[in-house]
Amino acid sequence: MTHANSLPRGGVNPPDSSLISREAAIANAVVPSVAVIPMLQHSGRAAICVVKPGDLVREGMLIGRADGVRSANVHSSIPGRVVEVRRLPSQGGCDAVVIELGGEFDRSGKPRTLHGWEKLSRIDLLGKIQSAGVVGLGGELVPTHLKLAMTPGKTGSLLVANGIDCEPSLSADFALMREKPGEIVEALRICQALVGAARVVLALGEDAEGLVPEFERAFKRASLQCEIALMPSRYPQGNEQLVLSSLDGARPSGPRPSSVVLNVATLFAVYEAVVMDKPLIERVLTVTGMPVAAPGTSRPGWARR
């Protein structure tokens, strides 16, 4: 375990309001009777809607096809009937599919089949991640298969799992790491196989030091050589470039390596796409603030697994 450098300069230490929610277990969010699903949930062009009013859709069904290199597939998060394709004004305008809940969930509440991935080719692994519509969940929303499609095996290449919540009020990444360390480690193995990283690092804030023993056990079980770097919880330390800058002091001198940084929520989505054949239709969110009666973290369908 390494104590990495903090921000080169600047940064602030605001009150850590995530303490309100960070100890709560991840709970179910309410399943909506009507879901409005935008075709733009990524950094590129909006996906092309492939359903129309009156169509029946299933949980996890493709409803928007990627349009361009930085676009991503969009899938339905609930089963039901398409009642409308609505134009939204956000981000210059995009279509959104309005689905009225109805029918049986295909995945939530049912046993999951886990699929081995070690014998899959690099192209097949990237294809599964791309097909599932996985994008960066740390805020950038870049399709994840693009970041993982870098030339494998570059000398000194670096793969970083960013486990530092980017805002002082957030605790979703902390909760995900607390409850799903094995899955995150397995996703790191998948990503290391894709990029051929010579060095793998899990970046944590010092306020998450209590998670270190469980991750060390998970790394040992998975036979994955991974460093754990603790960084001062100083806003905005969770920024990708600042994480890399902090790690510079913990690596040998020389040219900066080619680097892939993935938020832990993105890694969990990679795990679900590759091991569970599950598209990106849900994620963990923080629900907190003084007006909230029961602050915590939630995800649709989480407890029904």
Phi and psi restraints in degrees (value plus and minus 20) as a CYANA .aco file:
   2 THR   PHI    -137.7   -97.7
   2 THR   PSI     120.8   160.8
   3 HIS   PHI    -116.7   -76.7
   3 HIS   PSI      83.9   123.9
   4 ALA   PHI     -99.9   -59.9
   4 ALA   PSI     143.2   183.2
   5 ASN   PHI     -83.2   -43.2
   5 ASN   PSI     133.7   173.7
   6 SER   PHI    -106.3   -66.3
   6 SER   PSI    -187.6  -147.6
   7 LEU   PHI     -75.5   -35.5
   7 LEU   PSI     120.0   160.0
   8 PRO   PHI     -75.3   -35.3
   8 PRO   PSI     -59.6   -19.6
   9 ARG   PHI    -183.1  -143.1
   9 ARG   PSI     141.6   181.6
  10 GLY   PHI      57.5    97.5
  10 GLY   PSI    -184.4  -144.4
  11 GLY   PHI      71.8   111.8
  11 GLY   PSI     138.7   178.7
  12 VAL   PHI    -154.8  -114.8
  12 VAL   PSI     146.3   186.3
  13 ASN   PHI    -141.7  -101.7
  13 ASN   PSI      56.3    96.3
  14 PRO   PHI     -91.9   -51.9
  14 PRO   PSI     144.1   184.1
  15 PRO   PHI     -76.9   -36.9
  15 PRO   PSI     115.6   155.6
  16 ASP   PHI    -103.9   -63.9
  16 ASP   PSI      65.7   105.7
  17 SER   PHI     -96.1   -56.1
  17 SER   PSI     -25.7    14.3
  18 SER   PHI     -88.1   -48.1
  18 SER   PSI     -36.9     3.1
  19 LEU   PHI     -80.1   -40.1
  19 LEU   PSI     -42.4    -2.4
  20 ILE   PHI     -84.0   -44.0
  20 ILE   PSI     -55.5   -15.5
  21 SER   PHI    -136.3   -96.3
  21 SER   PSI     -34.3     5.7
  22 ARG   PHI     -90.7   -50.7
  22 ARG   PSI     -40.7    -0.7
  23 GLU   PHI    -109.8   -69.8
  23 GLU   PSI     -30.5     9.5
  24 ALA   PHI     -95.3   -55.3
  24 ALA   PSI     123.2   163.2
  25 ALA   PHI     -89.8   -49.8
  25 ALA   PSI     131.9   171.9
  26 ILE   PHI     -86.2   -46.2
  26 ILE   PSI     109.5   149.5
  27 ALA   PHI    -140.8  -100.8
  27 ALA   PSI     144.6   184.6
  28 ASN   PHI     -85.8   -45.8
  28 ASN   PSI     117.7   157.7
  29 ALA   PHI    -108.2   -68.2
  29 ALA   PSI     141.2   181.2
  30 VAL   PHI     -90.5   -50.5
  30 VAL   PSI     110.9   150.9
  31 VAL   PHI     -94.8   -54.8
  31 VAL   PSI     104.1   144.1
  32 PRO   PHI     -93.9   -53.9
  32 PRO   PSI     127.5   167.5
  33 SER   PHI     -94.8   -54.8
  33 SER   PSI     -44.6    -4.6
  34 VAL   PHI    -155.6  -115.6
  34 VAL   PSI     109.6   149.6
  35 ALA   PHI    -134.2   -94.2
  35 ALA   PSI     112.1   152.1
  36 VAL   PHI    -128.1   -88.1
  36 VAL   PSI      92.4   132.4
  37 ILE   PHI    -135.2   -95.2
  37 ILE   PSI      86.3   126.3
  38 PRO   PHI     -88.2   -48.2
  38 PRO   PSI     129.7   169.7
  39 MET   PHI    -103.3   -63.3
  39 MET   PSI     -22.9    17.1
  40 LEU   PHI    -138.6   -98.6
  40 LEU   PSI      76.3   116.3
  41 GLN   PHI    -149.7  -109.7
  41 GLN   PSI      11.3    51.3
  42 HIS   PHI    -174.6  -134.6
  42 HIS   PSI    -197.8  -157.8
  43 SER   PHI    -107.4   -67.4
  43 SER   PSI     -33.4     6.6
  44 GLY   PHI    -118.7   -78.7
  44 GLY   PSI    -174.2  -134.2
  45 ARG   PHI     -88.1   -48.1
  45 ARG   PSI     133.7   173.7
  46 ALA   PHI     -80.4   -40.4
  46 ALA   PSI     125.0   165.0
  47 ALA   PHI     -86.6   -46.6
  47 ALA   PSI     136.1   176.1
  48 ILE   PHI    -108.2   -68.2
  48 ILE   PSI     101.0   141.0
  49 CYS   PHI     -83.5   -43.5
  49 CYS   PSI     111.5   151.5
  50 VAL   PHI    -136.8   -96.8
  50 VAL   PSI      -7.2    32.8
  51 VAL   PHI    -145.1  -105.1
  51 VAL   PSI     146.7   186.7
  52 LYS   PHI    -159.3  -119.3
  52 LYS   PSI     143.2   183.2
  53 PRO   PHI     -74.7   -34.7
  53 PRO   PSI     116.1   156.1
  54 GLY   PHI      79.2   119.2
  54 GLY   PSI     -38.7     1.3
  55 ASP   PHI     -90.1   -50.1
  55 ASP   PSI     121.9   161.9
  56 LEU   PHI    -110.6   -70.6
  56 LEU   PSI     115.9   155.9
  57 VAL   PHI    -145.9  -105.9
  57 VAL   PSI     135.0   175.0
  58 ARG   PHI    -128.6   -88.6
  58 ARG   PSI     141.3   181.3
  59 GLU   PHI     -79.4   -39.4
  59 GLU   PSI     106.9   146.9
  60 GLY   PHI      64.8   104.8
  60 GLY   PSI     -16.9    23.1
  61 MET   PHI     -96.3   -56.3
  61 MET   PSI     122.7   162.7
  62 LEU   PHI     -86.5   -46.5
  62 LEU   PSI     103.9   143.9
  63 ILE   PHI    -141.3  -101.3
  63 ILE   PSI     -31.6     8.4
  64 GLY   PHI    -161.4  -121.4
  64 GLY   PSI     104.6   144.6
  65 ARG   PHI    -116.8   -76.8
  65 ARG   PSI     114.1   154.1
  66 ALA   PHI     -73.9   -33.9
  66 ALA   PSI     119.6   159.6
  67 ASP   PHI    -145.3  -105.3
  67 ASP   PSI      66.8   106.8
  68 GLY   PHI      92.1   132.1
  68 GLY   PSI     150.2   190.2
  69 VAL   PHI     -82.5   -42.5
  69 VAL   PSI     -64.0   -24.0
  70 ARG   PHI    -115.9   -75.9
  70 ARG   PSI      -9.2    30.8
  71 SER   PHI    -107.7   -67.7
  71 SER   PSI     146.2   186.2
  72 ALA   PHI    -161.1  -121.1
  72 ALA   PSI     129.2   169.2
  73 ASN   PHI     -83.9   -43.9
  73 ASN   PSI     128.8   168.8
  74 VAL   PHI    -143.6  -103.6
  74 VAL   PSI     116.3   156.3
  75 HIS   PHI    -143.9  -103.9
  75 HIS   PSI     136.5   176.5
  76 SER   PHI     -96.3   -56.3
  76 SER   PSI     114.5   154.5
  77 SER   PHI    -108.2   -68.2
  77 SER   PSI     -32.8     7.2
  78 ILE   PHI    -157.0  -117.0
  78 ILE   PSI     138.7   178.7
  79 PRO   PHI    -105.0   -65.0
  79 PRO   PSI     133.8   173.8
  80 GLY   PHI     138.2   178.2
  80 GLY   PSI    -175.2  -135.2
  81 ARG   PHI    -140.2  -100.2
  81 ARG   PSI     116.1   156.1
  82 VAL   PHI     -93.1   -53.1
  82 VAL   PSI      99.8   139.8
  83 VAL   PHI    -123.0   -83.0
  83 VAL   PSI     -37.2     2.8
  84 GLU   PHI    -187.5  -147.5
  84 GLU   PSI     127.5   167.5
  85 VAL   PHI    -132.5   -92.5
  85 VAL   PSI      90.2   130.2
  86 ARG   PHI    -128.7   -88.7
  86 ARG   PSI     125.5   165.5
  87 ARG   PHI    -109.2   -69.2
  87 ARG   PSI     106.2   146.2
  88 LEU   PHI    -123.7   -83.7
  88 LEU   PSI     124.8   164.8
  89 PRO   PHI    -101.7   -61.7
  89 PRO   PSI     -30.4     9.6
  90 SER   PHI     -85.7   -45.7
  90 SER   PSI     125.8   165.8
  91 GLN   PHI      30.5    70.5
  91 GLN   PSI      24.1    64.1
  92 GLY   PHI      64.8   104.8
  92 GLY   PSI     -20.3    19.7
  93 GLY   PHI      82.2   122.2
  93 GLY   PSI     111.8   151.8
  94 CYS   PHI    -176.6  -136.6
  94 CYS   PSI     137.2   177.2
  95 ASP   PHI     -95.5   -55.5
  95 ASP   PSI     133.3   173.3
  96 ALA   PHI    -157.4  -117.4
  96 ALA   PSI     118.3   158.3
  97 VAL   PHI    -113.1   -73.1
  97 VAL   PSI     105.6   145.6
  98 VAL   PHI    -120.4   -80.4
  98 VAL   PSI      98.5   138.5
  99 ILE   PHI    -139.1   -99.1
  99 ILE   PSI     108.9   148.9
 100 GLU   PHI    -113.5   -73.5
 100 GLU   PSI     104.4   144.4
 101 LEU   PHI     -78.5   -38.5
 101 LEU   PSI     116.2   156.2
 102 GLY   PHI    -197.0  -157.0
 102 GLY   PSI     124.8   164.8
 103 GLY   PHI      71.7   111.7
 103 GLY   PSI    -194.5  -154.5
 104 GLU   PHI    -117.9   -77.9
 104 GLU   PSI     121.5   161.5
 105 PHE   PHI     -92.6   -52.6
 105 PHE   PSI     114.9   154.9
 106 ASP   PHI    -100.9   -60.9
 106 ASP   PSI     -48.2    -8.2
 107 ARG   PHI    -135.7   -95.7
 107 ARG   PSI     -70.6   -30.6
 108 SER   PHI     -80.6   -40.6
 108 SER   PSI     112.3   152.3
 109 GLY   PHI      61.7   101.7
 109 GLY   PSI     -12.4    27.6
 110 LYS   PHI    -143.8  -103.8
 110 LYS   PSI     133.9   173.9
 111 PRO   PHI     -79.2   -39.2
 111 PRO   PSI     123.8   163.8
 112 ARG   PHI    -124.8   -84.8
 112 ARG   PSI     116.4   156.4
 113 THR   PHI    -110.3   -70.3
 113 THR   PSI     106.8   146.8
 114 LEU   PHI    -118.9   -78.9
 114 LEU   PSI     114.4   154.4
 115 HIS   PHI    -130.0   -90.0
 115 HIS   PSI     116.1   156.1
 116 GLY   PHI     -90.1   -50.1
 116 GLY   PSI     131.1   171.1
 117 TRP   PHI    -148.4  -108.4
 117 TRP   PSI     -31.7     8.3
 118 GLU   PHI     -80.2   -40.2
 118 GLU   PSI     -48.1    -8.1
 119 LYS   PHI    -111.5   -71.5
 119 LYS   PSI     -21.9    18.1
 120 LEU   PHI     -96.2   -56.2
 120 LEU   PSI     127.0   167.0
 121 SER   PHI     -93.6   -53.6
 121 SER   PSI     144.6   184.6
 122 ARG   PHI     -79.8   -39.8
 122 ARG   PSI     -61.1   -21.1
 123 ILE   PHI     -83.9   -43.9
 123 ILE   PSI     -60.6   -20.6
 124 ASP   PHI     -86.2   -46.2
 124 ASP   PSI     -60.7   -20.7
 125 LEU   PHI     -83.7   -43.7
 125 LEU   PSI     -67.7   -27.7
 126 LEU   PHI     -81.7   -41.7
 126 LEU   PSI     -57.6   -17.6
 127 GLY   PHI     -83.2   -43.2
 127 GLY   PSI     -58.8   -18.8
 128 LYS   PHI     -85.7   -45.7
 128 LYS   PSI     -61.0   -21.0
 129 ILE   PHI     -87.5   -47.5
 129 ILE   PSI     -61.7   -21.7
 130 GLN   PHI     -86.2   -46.2
 130 GLN   PSI     -66.1   -26.1
 131 SER   PHI     -80.8   -40.8
 131 SER   PSI     -55.3   -15.3
 132 ALA   PHI     -95.0   -55.0
 132 ALA   PSI     -28.0    12.0
 133 GLY   PHI      53.1    93.1
 133 GLY   PSI       9.6    49.6
 134 VAL   PHI     -92.6   -52.6
 134 VAL   PSI     108.4   148.4
 135 VAL   PHI    -149.3  -109.3
 135 VAL   PSI     146.2   186.2
 136 GLY   PHI     -85.8   -45.8
 136 GLY   PSI      98.4   138.4
 137 LEU   PHI    -114.8   -74.8
 137 LEU   PSI     -11.7    28.3
 138 GLY   PHI    -106.4   -66.4
 138 GLY   PSI     -20.8    19.2
 139 GLY   PHI     106.8   146.8
 139 GLY   PSI     -41.7    -1.7
 140 GLU   PHI    -100.6   -60.6
 140 GLU   PSI     -52.2   -12.2
 141 LEU   PHI      44.7    84.7
 141 LEU   PSI      -0.5    39.5
 142 VAL   PHI     -94.3   -54.3
 142 VAL   PSI     114.5   154.5
 143 PRO   PHI     -72.7   -32.7
 143 PRO   PSI     107.0   147.0
 144 THR   PHI     -87.2   -47.2
 144 THR   PSI     -51.3   -11.3
 145 HIS   PHI     -82.9   -42.9
 145 HIS   PSI     -45.9    -5.9
 146 LEU   PHI     -88.2   -48.2
 146 LEU   PSI     -60.7   -20.7
 147 LYS   PHI     -88.2   -48.2
 147 LYS   PSI     -51.7   -11.7
 148 LEU   PHI    -108.5   -68.5
 148 LEU   PSI     -24.9    15.1
 149 ALA   PHI    -109.7   -69.7
 149 ALA   PSI     -10.5    29.5
 150 MET   PHI     -81.8   -41.8
 150 MET   PSI     138.2   178.2
 151 THR   PHI     -78.8   -38.8
 151 THR   PSI     101.6   141.6
 152 PRO   PHI     -92.6   -52.6
 152 PRO   PSI     134.7   174.7
 153 GLY   PHI      56.0    96.0
 153 GLY   PSI      -1.4    38.6
 154 LYS   PHI     -83.7   -43.7
 154 LYS   PSI     121.3   161.3
 155 THR   PHI     -78.7   -38.7
 155 THR   PSI     107.6   147.6
 156 GLY   PHI      54.2    94.2
 156 GLY   PSI      -5.9    34.1
 157 SER   PHI     -83.4   -43.4
 157 SER   PSI     129.6   169.6
 158 LEU   PHI    -148.4  -108.4
 158 LEU   PSI     111.2   151.2
 159 LEU   PHI    -137.0   -97.0
 159 LEU   PSI     103.6   143.6
 160 VAL   PHI    -140.4  -100.4
 160 VAL   PSI     108.5   148.5
 161 ALA   PHI    -114.0   -74.0
 161 ALA   PSI      93.3   133.3
 162 ASN   PHI    -111.2   -71.2
 162 ASN   PSI      87.9   127.9
 163 GLY   PHI    -126.2   -86.2
 163 GLY   PSI       0.0    40.0
 164 ILE   PHI    -118.8   -78.8
 164 ILE   PSI      94.5   134.5
 165 ASP   PHI     -79.2   -39.2
 165 ASP   PSI     115.1   155.1
 166 CYS   PHI     -99.4   -59.4
 166 CYS   PSI     -34.7     5.3
 167 GLU   PHI    -149.4  -109.4
 167 GLU   PSI     126.8   166.8
 168 PRO   PHI     -82.2   -42.2
 168 PRO   PSI     -43.1    -3.1
 169 SER   PHI    -107.7   -67.7
 169 SER   PSI     -29.3    10.7
 170 LEU   PHI    -110.9   -70.9
 170 LEU   PSI     125.6   165.6
 171 SER   PHI    -159.5  -119.5
 171 SER   PSI     -10.7    29.3
 172 ALA   PHI     -83.9   -43.9
 172 ALA   PSI     -63.8   -23.8
 173 ASP   PHI     -86.4   -46.4
 173 ASP   PSI     -59.6   -19.6
 174 PHE   PHI     -80.3   -40.3
 174 PHE   PSI     -66.1   -26.1
 175 ALA   PHI     -84.2   -44.2
 175 ALA   PSI     -59.8   -19.8
 176 LEU   PHI     -84.0   -44.0
 176 LEU   PSI     -62.9   -22.9
 177 MET   PHI     -86.8   -46.8
 177 MET   PSI     -55.2   -15.2
 178 ARG   PHI     -86.4   -46.4
 178 ARG   PSI     -58.1   -18.1
 179 GLU   PHI    -117.1   -77.1
 179 GLU   PSI     -41.3    -1.3
 180 LYS   PHI    -152.1  -112.1
 180 LYS   PSI      27.3    67.3
 181 PRO   PHI     -85.2   -45.2
 181 PRO   PSI     -58.7   -18.7
 182 GLY   PHI     -82.4   -42.4
 182 GLY   PSI     -60.3   -20.3
 183 GLU   PHI     -88.1   -48.1
 183 GLU   PSI     -59.0   -19.0
 184 ILE   PHI     -85.4   -45.4
 184 ILE   PSI     -60.8   -20.8
 185 VAL   PHI     -84.8   -44.8
 185 VAL   PSI     -60.9   -20.9
 186 GLU   PHI     -82.3   -42.3
 186 GLU   PSI     -58.9   -18.9
 187 ALA   PHI     -83.9   -43.9
 187 ALA   PSI     -57.0   -17.0
 188 LEU   PHI     -82.1   -42.1
 188 LEU   PSI     -59.1   -19.1
 189 ARG   PHI     -82.0   -42.0
 189 ARG   PSI     -62.8   -22.8
 190 ILE   PHI     -81.0   -41.0
 190 ILE   PSI     -67.0   -27.0
 191 CYS   PHI     -88.9   -48.9
 191 CYS   PSI     -55.5   -15.5
 192 GLN   PHI     -84.4   -44.4
 192 GLN   PSI     -58.8   -18.8
 193 ALA   PHI     -83.2   -43.2
 193 ALA   PSI     -52.2   -12.2
 194 LEU   PHI     -97.4   -57.4
 194 LEU   PSI     -61.8   -21.8
 195 VAL   PHI    -120.9   -80.9
 195 VAL   PSI     -28.3    11.7
 196 GLY   PHI      41.5    81.5
 196 GLY   PSI      18.3    58.3
 197 ALA   PHI     -84.2   -44.2
 197 ALA   PSI     113.9   153.9
 198 ALA   PHI     -98.5   -58.5
 198 ALA   PSI     -43.7    -3.7
 199 ARG   PHI    -157.4  -117.4
 199 ARG   PSI     112.3   152.3
 200 VAL   PHI    -141.5  -101.5
 200 VAL   PSI     111.7   151.7
 201 VAL   PHI    -153.8  -113.8
 201 VAL   PSI     116.3   156.3
 202 LEU   PHI    -122.8   -82.8
 202 LEU   PSI      97.2   137.2
 203 ALA   PHI    -115.6   -75.6
 203 ALA   PSI     103.6   143.6
 204 LEU   PHI    -146.3  -106.3
 204 LEU   PSI     129.7   169.7
 205 GLY   PHI     -96.2   -56.2
 205 GLY   PSI     135.1   175.1
 206 GLU   PHI     -81.0   -41.0
 206 GLU   PSI     -44.6    -4.6
 207 ASP   PHI     -93.3   -53.3
 207 ASP   PSI     -27.3    12.7
 208 ALA   PHI    -127.8   -87.8
 208 ALA   PSI      -1.7    38.3
 209 GLU   PHI     -79.7   -39.7
 209 GLU   PSI     -47.8    -7.8
 210 GLY   PHI     -84.5   -44.5
 210 GLY   PSI     -35.7     4.3
 211 LEU   PHI    -104.2   -64.2
 211 LEU   PSI     -31.9     8.1
 212 VAL   PHI     -78.9   -38.9
 212 VAL   PSI     -68.5   -28.5
 213 PRO   PHI     -77.6   -37.6
 213 PRO   PSI     -61.5   -21.5
 214 GLU   PHI     -86.6   -46.6
 214 GLU   PSI     -58.9   -18.9
 215 PHE   PHI     -88.4   -48.4
 215 PHE   PSI     -57.6   -17.6
 216 GLU   PHI     -81.4   -41.4
 216 GLU   PSI     -59.7   -19.7
 217 ARG   PHI     -86.4   -46.4
 217 ARG   PSI     -60.4   -20.4
 218 ALA   PHI     -85.0   -45.0
 218 ALA   PSI     -59.9   -19.9
 219 PHE   PHI     -83.3   -43.3
 219 PHE   PSI     -60.2   -20.2
 220 LYS   PHI     -85.9   -45.9
 220 LYS   PSI     -63.8   -23.8
 221 ARG   PHI     -81.1   -41.1
 221 ARG   PSI     -57.0   -17.0
 222 ALA   PHI    -107.4   -67.4
 222 ALA   PSI     -22.0    18.0
 223 SER   PHI      33.6    73.6
 223 SER   PSI      24.0    64.0
 224 LEU   PHI    -131.1   -91.1
 224 LEU   PSI     103.7   143.7
 225 GLN   PHI    -101.2   -61.2
 225 GLN   PSI      88.0   128.0
 226 CYS   PHI    -160.9  -120.9
 226 CYS   PSI     109.7   149.7
 227 GLU   PHI    -101.7   -61.7
 227 GLU   PSI     133.0   173.0
 228 ILE   PHI    -137.7   -97.7
 228 ILE   PSI      99.4   139.4
 229 ALA   PHI    -129.8   -89.8
 229 ALA   PSI      99.7   139.7
 230 LEU   PHI    -113.1   -73.1
 230 LEU   PSI     110.9   150.9
 231 MET   PHI    -142.0  -102.0
 231 MET   PSI     125.5   165.5
 232 PRO   PHI     -76.7   -36.7
 232 PRO   PSI     118.6   158.6
 233 SER   PHI    -100.3   -60.3
 233 SER   PSI      57.9    97.9
 234 ARG   PHI    -145.5  -105.5
 234 ARG   PSI      94.5   134.5
 235 TYR   PHI     -85.1   -45.1
 235 TYR   PSI     115.3   155.3
 236 PRO   PHI    -122.9   -82.9
 236 PRO   PSI      42.2    82.2
 237 GLN   PHI     -75.1   -35.1
 237 GLN   PSI     -49.3    -9.3
 238 GLY   PHI     -91.1   -51.1
 238 GLY   PSI     -29.2    10.8
 239 ASN   PHI     -79.2   -39.2
 239 ASN   PSI     117.4   157.4
 240 GLU   PHI     -74.9   -34.9
 240 GLU   PSI     -68.1   -28.1
 241 GLN   PHI     -87.7   -47.7
 241 GLN   PSI     -52.9   -12.9
 242 LEU   PHI     -91.8   -51.8
 242 LEU   PSI     -55.0   -15.0
 243 VAL   PHI     -81.4   -41.4
 243 VAL   PSI     -65.7   -25.7
 244 LEU   PHI     -83.0   -43.0
 244 LEU   PSI     -60.8   -20.8
 245 SER   PHI     -82.6   -42.6
 245 SER   PSI     -58.9   -18.9
 246 SER   PHI     -87.6   -47.6
 246 SER   PSI     -52.9   -12.9
 247 LEU   PHI     -94.8   -54.8
 247 LEU   PSI     -40.7    -0.7
 248 ASP   PHI     -76.0   -36.0
 248 ASP   PSI     -55.0   -15.0
 249 GLY   PHI     -94.2   -54.2
 249 GLY   PSI     -30.5     9.5
 250 ALA   PHI    -128.6   -88.6
 250 ALA   PSI      -7.6    32.4
 251 ARG   PHI    -142.9  -102.9
 251 ARG   PSI     141.2   181.2
 252 PRO   PHI     -81.0   -41.0
 252 PRO   PSI     132.8   172.8
 253 SER   PHI     -87.0   -47.0
 253 SER   PSI     138.0   178.0
 254 GLY   PHI     118.1   158.1
 254 GLY   PSI    -195.5  -155.5
 255 PRO   PHI     -79.6   -39.6
 255 PRO   PSI     126.0   166.0
 256 ARG   PHI     -86.5   -46.5
 256 ARG   PSI     110.3   150.3
 257 PRO   PHI     -94.1   -54.1
 257 PRO   PSI     141.3   181.3
 258 SER   PHI     -86.7   -46.7
 258 SER   PSI     116.6   156.6
 259 SER   PHI    -151.8  -111.8
 259 SER   PSI     123.3   163.3
 260 VAL   PHI    -143.9  -103.9
 260 VAL   PSI     100.3   140.3
 261 VAL   PHI    -133.7   -93.7
 261 VAL   PSI     104.6   144.6
 262 LEU   PHI    -146.7  -106.7
 262 LEU   PSI     109.5   149.5
 263 ASN   PHI     -81.4   -41.4
 263 ASN   PSI     129.1   169.1
 264 VAL   PHI     -83.9   -43.9
 264 VAL   PSI     -50.0   -10.0
 265 ALA   PHI     -87.1   -47.1
 265 ALA   PSI     -56.9   -16.9
 266 THR   PHI     -84.1   -44.1
 266 THR   PSI     -62.7   -22.7
 267 LEU   PHI     -80.5   -40.5
 267 LEU   PSI     -61.3   -21.3
 268 PHE   PHI     -84.5   -44.5
 268 PHE   PSI     -56.8   -16.8
 269 ALA   PHI     -85.5   -45.5
 269 ALA   PSI     -55.6   -15.6
 270 VAL   PHI     -83.0   -43.0
 270 VAL   PSI     -63.7   -23.7
 271 TYR   PHI     -77.9   -37.9
 271 TYR   PSI     -68.6   -28.6
 272 GLU   PHI     -82.8   -42.8
 272 GLU   PSI     -59.5   -19.5
 273 ALA   PHI     -86.3   -46.3
 273 ALA   PSI     -63.8   -23.8
 274 VAL   PHI    -104.6   -64.6
 274 VAL   PSI     -65.2   -25.2
 275 VAL   PHI    -108.7   -68.7
 275 VAL   PSI     -49.6    -9.6
 276 MET   PHI    -132.9   -92.9
 276 MET   PSI     -20.6    19.4
 277 ASP   PHI      32.4    72.4
 277 ASP   PSI      22.0    62.0
 278 LYS   PHI    -133.9   -93.9
 278 LYS   PSI     106.9   146.9
 279 PRO   PHI     -93.1   -53.1
 279 PRO   PSI     146.9   186.9
 280 LEU   PHI     -98.7   -58.7
 280 LEU   PSI      79.1   119.1
 281 ILE   PHI    -145.4  -105.4
 281 ILE   PSI     -20.8    19.2
 282 GLU   PHI    -179.9  -139.9
 282 GLU   PSI     138.9   178.9
 283 ARG   PHI    -173.3  -133.3
 283 ARG   PSI     144.4   184.4
 284 VAL   PHI     -99.3   -59.3
 284 VAL   PSI     116.0   156.0
 285 LEU   PHI    -146.0  -106.0
 285 LEU   PSI     132.5   172.5
 286 THR   PHI    -113.3   -73.3
 286 THR   PSI     110.7   150.7
 287 VAL   PHI    -139.2   -99.2
 287 VAL   PSI      87.3   127.3
 288 THR   PHI    -172.7  -132.7
 288 THR   PSI    -198.4  -158.4
 289 GLY   PHI      98.8   138.8
 289 GLY   PSI     136.4   176.4
 290 MET   PHI     -78.7   -38.7
 290 MET   PSI     -55.9   -15.9
 291 PRO   PHI     -93.6   -53.6
 291 PRO   PSI     -32.2     7.8
 292 VAL   PHI    -101.8   -61.8
 292 VAL   PSI     106.3   146.3
 293 ALA   PHI     -89.0   -49.0
 293 ALA   PSI     -58.5   -18.5
 294 ALA   PHI    -151.3  -111.3
 294 ALA   PSI      59.7    99.7
 295 PRO   PHI     -79.5   -39.5
 295 PRO   PSI     128.5   168.5
 296 GLY   PHI     155.1   195.1
 296 GLY   PSI    -181.8  -141.8
 297 THR   PHI    -143.2  -103.2
 297 THR   PSI     124.9   164.9
 298 SER   PHI    -163.6  -123.6
 298 SER   PSI     139.6   179.6
 299 ARG   PHI    -175.4  -135.4
 299 ARG   PSI     113.2   153.2
 300 PRO   PHI     -78.9   -38.9
 300 PRO   PSI     109.6   149.6
 301 GLY   PHI      58.1    98.1
 301 GLY   PSI     -20.6    19.4
 302 TRP   PHI     -77.1   -37.1
 302 TRP   PSI     -73.0   -33.0
 303 ALA   PHI     -94.2   -54.2
 303 ALA   PSI     -31.6     8.4
 304 ARG   PHI    -103.8   -63.8
 304 ARG   PSI     -18.4    21.6
